Amino acid sequence: MHVIGIIAEYNPIHLGHIYQINKVKEHFPDSIIILITNSCFTERGEVAILNKWDKTKISLDNNIDIVVELPFAFATQSADIFAKGALEILNHLQIDTLVFGSESNDLSKLIQIVDTQLHNKDYDTKVKKYLKEGINYPTAMSKALTAILGYTITEPNDLLGISYIKEIKKHNYPIAPYPIKRIGNYHEKEINNSIISASLIRSLFLNNEDITPFIPNNIQKYLYKNLTNENYFPYLKYKILSTPDLSIYQTVEEGIENRILKAIQKSNSWEELIQNIKTKRYTYNKINRMLIHILTSFTKEEAQNLNIDYIRILGFNIKGRQYLNQIKKNLTIPIITSYKRNISLLLDLEQRTTSIYYLPIDSSKTIAEYKRKPIIKTSLSAGTPNIHHDTVTNHQPEK
């Protein structure tokens, strides 16, 4: 039996994700599938329009066996840190195969790039050279790879795949990377088929267009309507104006705090603030993550002292429960099924950021978060009614 890991944000889950899960079931028929997913904010610094409990329910209804939380401290950082947290947890859960979407679907090329990054000293020299020219890190990395290998990878899923493979190799994890060809394009602006990107689906949804042809049945009712980073701008502006030293926050670096303070005075929206901060050195996504870290008071000191010291299970089915019972005696860190105060700095941070996430949605959910238990799916067939520990409800922000 194979134990498959999938790292995905499902913001929201769509037919491309279902295609990937079906391919896993096709290639590994008797496998256990473990999904590790972010809770409230994404790797690109965006707010999740599907909360973690509804996401867990939908995932279990679509052939995922176990859903695990990726802590905020890793879920909202660069691809390498994102991969570090996810792979460490999945290795604890003893997966043997990591499945990920890939635009190129060329594993040998992805491995060659990873080997260049890890072992070619000329690569580091070239990256540092390009950074000194004032360009951002992703561009510097791309130019260095082109100079050494004659080609580069620029698509988002391939870039994440490189980070996953790098993390596996760095720690010698007994995990085989397994790419599955991605259908569609992350950068697409128009509908070309039934499988389109999550970013395009979010855009359509925010514009009140019909997204039902692109998502699994009946999940639209779980999505938070009109929820974007803009809903958090008043909280962010207050935080920036009331903090004496913004440089204490994670990813606020190289004096950019002065630029943020100047920009906030003339900005009336989250988007406007990013545009007023943005430079050749800082990508849109990097600034977005930075602002999320300020919003949630995620400090550099916290980041330095955070380690994976627990595994939080959000949900499982019968097969998943059997597998967890099988491996739990051999785990070196505890599995937890609910929030407990003062057992982990990482978990305390998760509770804080979850509370902030619910501010413009439904603040009563902050209290409920302390009591939530994993969702248990008692039926093995996808898409059928289930009995869960918790009743999942959806509260929409005001239009």
C-alpha positions in Angstrom: 0.0 0.0 0.0 1.3 3.4 -0.9 0.9 6.4 1.3 0.6 9.5 -0.8 1.1 13.1 0.3 -0.5 16.1 -1.4 0.3 19.7 -0.5 -2.5 22.0 -1.6 -4.2 25.2 -0.6 -7.6 24.4 -2.3 -8.5 28.1 -2.5 -11.0 26.8 -3.6 -10.9 23.2 -4.5 -11.8 22.8 -8.2 -12.0 20.3 -11.0 -8.2 20.4 -11.6 -7.7 19.2 -8.0 -10.3 16.5 -8.5 -8.5 15.4 -11.7 -5.2 15.1 -9.6 -6.9 13.0 -6.9 -8.4 10.7 -9.5 -5.0 10.3 -11.2 -3.6 9.3 -7.8 -6.3 6.7 -7.4 -5.7 5.5 -10.9 -1.9 5.2 -10.5 -2.0 4.0 -6.8 -5.3 2.2 -6.4 -4.9 1.0 -2.8 -3.2 4.1 -1.5 -3.9 6.3 1.6 -4.0 10.0 0.5 -3.0 12.6 3.1 -3.7 16.2 2.3 -1.7 18.9 4.1 -3.2 22.3 3.7 -3.1 25.9 5.0 -5.8 27.2 7.3 -6.5 30.9 6.8 -3.9 32.6 4.6 -2.0 31.3 1.6 1.6 31.1 0.5 1.1 34.2 -1.8 -0.3 36.2 1.2 -3.9 36.0 0.2 -6.9 35.3 2.5 -8.5 31.9 2.0 -12.1 32.1 0.7 -12.8 28.6 2.1 -12.2 28.0 5.8 -10.2 25.0 6.9 -13.2 23.1 8.3 -15.3 23.4 5.2 -12.2 22.6 3.1 -11.7 19.4 5.2 -15.3 18.3 4.7 -15.1 18.8 0.9 -11.7 17.0 0.7 -13.0 14.0 2.6 -16.0 13.9 0.3 -13.6 13.7 -2.7 -11.4 10.7 -1.8 -8.9 12.4 0.6 -8.3 10.1 3.6 -6.6 12.4 6.1 -6.5 16.2 6.2 -3.6 17.8 8.2 -3.1 21.5 9.0 0.0 23.3 7.7 0.8 25.9 10.4 0.6 29.5 9.5 4.3 30.1 10.1 5.1 27.9 7.1 2.0 28.4 5.0 2.6 32.1 4.5 6.2 32.2 3.6 8.4 31.6 0.5 8.2 28.4 -1.4 11.2 26.8 0.3 9.9 27.5 3.8 6.4 26.4 2.8 7.9 23.2 1.5 10.0 22.7 4.6 7.1 22.7 7.0 4.9 20.6 4.8 7.5 17.9 4.0 8.6 17.6 7.6 5.0 16.9 8.7 4.4 14.5 5.8 7.6 12.7 6.6 6.5 12.2 10.2 3.3 10.7 8.8 5.4 8.3 6.8 4.3 9.0 3.3 6.3 7.3 0.6 5.2 9.4 -2.4 4.6 13.1 -2.8 2.3 13.9 -5.7 2.3 17.5 -7.1 1.0 19.3 -10.1 3.6 20.2 -12.7 3.3 22.3 -15.9 6.4 20.7 -17.5 5.8 17.2 -16.0 9.5 16.7 -16.5 10.8 15.2 -13.3 14.4 14.7 -14.6 14.6 18.4 -15.4 13.2 19.5 -12.0 15.8 17.2 -10.3 18.6 18.7 -12.4 17.6 22.1 -11.3 17.6 21.0 -7.6 21.0 19.4 -7.9 22.3 22.7 -9.5 20.9 24.7 -6.6 22.2 22.4 -3.9 25.7 21.5 -5.3 26.8 24.0 -7.9 28.8 26.7 -6.3 28.6 28.9 -9.4 24.9 29.0 -8.9 25.1 30.8 -5.5 27.7 33.2 -6.9 25.5 34.2 -9.8 22.4 34.6 -7.7 24.3 36.9 -5.3 25.6 38.9 -8.3 22.1 39.4 -9.8 20.7 40.3 -6.4 23.3 43.1 -6.1 21.9 44.5 -9.3 18.7 45.2 -7.4 16.4 42.5 -8.9 14.2 40.2 -6.8 15.2 36.7 -5.7 13.0 34.7 -8.1 14.3 36.6 -11.1 17.9 36.2 -9.8 17.4 32.5 -9.4 15.9 32.2 -12.9 18.8 34.1 -14.5 21.4 32.0 -12.7 19.8 28.7 -13.8 19.6 30.0 -17.4 23.3 30.9 -17.3 24.3 27.5 -16.0 21.8 25.1 -17.6 20.6 27.0 -20.6 17.0 26.8 -19.5 14.9 27.7 -16.5 11.5 27.0 -14.9 9.1 29.8 -14.4 5.6 28.3 -13.9 4.3 28.3 -10.3 3.6 24.6 -9.8 7.0 23.6 -11.2 8.7 26.1 -8.9 6.9 24.6 -5.9 7.9 21.1 -7.2 11.5 22.2 -7.2 11.2 23.4 -3.5 9.6 20.0 -2.6 12.3 18.0 -4.3 15.0 20.2 -2.7 13.6 19.6 0.7 13.4 15.8 0.2 17.0 15.7 -1.0 18.3 18.0 1.8 16.9 15.8 4.5 17.2 12.5 2.6 13.5 11.8 3.2 12.4 8.3 1.9 9.8 10.0 -0.3 9.5 9.7 -4.1 8.4 12.9 -5.9 5.7 12.1 -8.5 4.5 15.0 -10.8 1.2 14.9 -12.5 0.7 17.1 -15.6 -1.2 20.2 -14.7 -4.2 21.1 -16.9 -4.7 24.8 -17.5 -2.6 27.8 -16.7 -2.2 29.7 -13.4 -1.9 33.0 -15.4 -5.0 32.4 -17.6 -7.5 35.3 -17.8 -10.1 33.6 -19.9 -12.1 30.3 -19.7 -10.7 27.7 -22.1 -12.1 24.5 -20.7 -13.8 23.1 -17.6 -10.5 23.0 -15.7 -9.4 26.5 -14.9 -7.1 28.0 -12.2 -8.2 28.8 -8.7 -7.2 32.4 -9.2 -9.5 32.7 -12.2 -12.3 31.0 -10.3 -11.9 33.5 -7.4 -12.0 36.4 -9.9 -15.2 35.0 -11.5 -16.7 34.4 -8.0 -16.0 38.0 -6.8 -17.6 39.3 -10.0 -20.8 37.3 -9.2 -20.3 35.0 -12.2 -21.3 31.4 -12.3 -18.4 29.1 -11.2 -20.4 25.9 -10.8 -19.0 24.4 -14.0 -15.5 24.5 -12.6 -15.9 23.2 -9.0 -17.2 20.0 -7.4 -21.0 19.8 -6.8 -22.4 21.9 -4.0 -19.2 23.6 -2.7 -20.1 27.1 -3.8 -22.3 27.5 -0.7 -19.1 27.1 1.5 -17.2 29.9 -0.2 -17.0 33.3 1.5 -18.5 35.9 -0.9 -16.6 39.1 -1.5 -13.8 38.1 0.9 -10.4 39.5 -0.1 -7.4 41.1 1.6 -9.3 44.4 1.3 -11.6 43.3 4.1 -8.5 43.4 6.4 -7.2 46.8 5.3 -8.6 48.9 8.2 -7.0 46.4 10.7 -3.7 46.5 8.8 -3.6 50.3 8.6 -4.2 50.6 12.3 -1.5 48.1 13.0 1.0 49.9 10.8 0.3 53.3 12.2 0.3 52.1 15.8 3.5 50.0 15.7 6.7 51.9 16.6 9.1 49.5 14.7 7.7 47.4 11.8 11.1 45.7 11.3 10.3 43.4 14.2 7.9 41.5 11.9 8.8 38.5 9.8 9.9 39.3 6.2 10.0 43.1 6.8 13.6 43.6 5.8 16.3 45.9 4.4 14.6 49.1 5.6 11.4 48.5 3.7 9.5 49.4 6.9 10.2 53.1 6.1 8.7 52.7 2.7 5.6 51.0 4.2 5.1 53.9 6.7 5.4 56.4 4.0 3.1 54.5 1.7 0.3 53.9 4.3 -0.2 57.6 4.6 -1.4 57.9 1.0 -3.1 54.5 0.6 -6.8 53.8 0.9 -6.8 50.1 0.1 -4.7 47.0 0.4 -4.0 47.0 -3.4 -3.1 50.6 -3.4 -0.7 50.1 -0.5 1.1 47.3 -2.4 1.4 49.4 -5.5 2.9 52.2 -3.5 5.4 49.9 -1.8 6.3 47.8 -4.8 9.8 48.0 -6.4 11.9 45.9 -8.7 13.4 44.3 -5.6 10.2 43.2 -4.0 7.6 41.0 -5.8 3.9 41.5 -5.4 3.6 38.2 -3.5 6.5 39.0 -1.2 4.9 42.3 -0.2 1.5 40.6 0.3 3.1 38.0 2.6 4.9 40.9 4.5 1.6 42.7 5.1 -0.1 39.5 6.3 2.8 39.1 8.8 2.3 42.6 10.0 -1.5 42.1 10.3 -1.0 39.0 12.4 1.9 40.3 14.5 4.1 37.4 13.3 7.6 38.5 14.5 11.1 37.6 13.5 11.7 36.4 17.1 8.7 34.0 16.8 9.9 32.7 13.4 13.3 31.9 14.8 11.8 29.8 17.7 9.2 27.8 15.8 9.6 24.1 15.2 7.3 21.4 14.0 6.4 19.9 17.4 2.9 18.5 16.7 0.7 17.2 13.9 -2.9 18.7 13.9 -5.5 16.5 12.3 -8.4 18.3 10.8 -10.3 15.3 9.5 -10.2 11.7 8.4 -12.3 8.8 7.0 -12.3 5.2 8.1 -9.2 4.3 6.2 -7.5 7.4 7.5 -8.3 6.5 11.1 -7.0 3.0 10.7 -3.7 4.3 9.2 -3.3 6.9 12.0 -3.8 4.2 14.6 -1.3 2.0 12.8 1.5 4.6 12.9 0.9 6.7 16.0 3.0 4.6 18.3 6.1 5.2 16.2 5.6 9.0 15.9 8.2 11.2 17.6 5.9 14.2 17.9 2.2 14.1 19.1 -0.9 14.1 17.0 -3.4 16.6 18.3 -7.1 16.9 17.5 -8.0 20.2 19.0 -6.4 23.5 20.2 -4.7 23.4 23.6 -3.2 26.5 25.2 0.5 26.7 25.9 1.6 23.4 24.5 3.3 24.8 21.4 4.3 28.3 20.3 3.4 27.2 16.8 -0.1 26.2 17.8 -0.6 29.5 19.8 0.4 31.4 16.7 -2.2 29.4 14.7 -4.9 30.3 17.1 -4.0 34.0 17.0 -4.0 34.1 13.2 -7.2 32.1 12.9 -8.9 34.6 15.3 -7.7 37.5 13.1 -8.9 35.7 10.0 -12.5 35.5 11.3 -12.6 39.2 12.3 -14.5 40.4 9.2 -16.4 37.1 8.8 -17.8 35.9 12.1 -16.0 36.6 15.3 -18.0 34.0 17.1 -16.0 31.4 15.2 -12.9 32.5 17.2 -14.4 30.9 20.4 -15.6 27.9 18.5 -12.1 27.2 17.2 -11.0 26.3 20.7 -13.5 23.5 20.8 -13.4 22.1 17.3 -12.6 18.4 16.8 -11.6 16.6 13.6 -14.3 16.0 11.1 -14.9 12.2 10.8 -16.3 10.9 7.5 -18.1 7.6 8.1 -18.8 6.7 4.5 -16.1 5.5 2.1 -17.8 6.6 -1.1 -17.2 10.1 -2.4 -20.0 12.6 -2.6 -22.4 10.8 -0.2 -24.0 12.1 3.0 -21.7 11.8 6.0 -21.8 12.0 9.8 -19.3 14.5 11.2 -18.2 15.4 14.7 -19.0 19.1 13.9 -21.7 20.8 11.9 -20.0 23.0 9.4 -21.8 26.3 8.8 -21.0 29.2 6.5 -21.2 32.8 7.4 -20.7 35.3 4.6 -19.2 38.7 5.0 -21.4 41.6 4.3 -21.7 42.6 0.7 
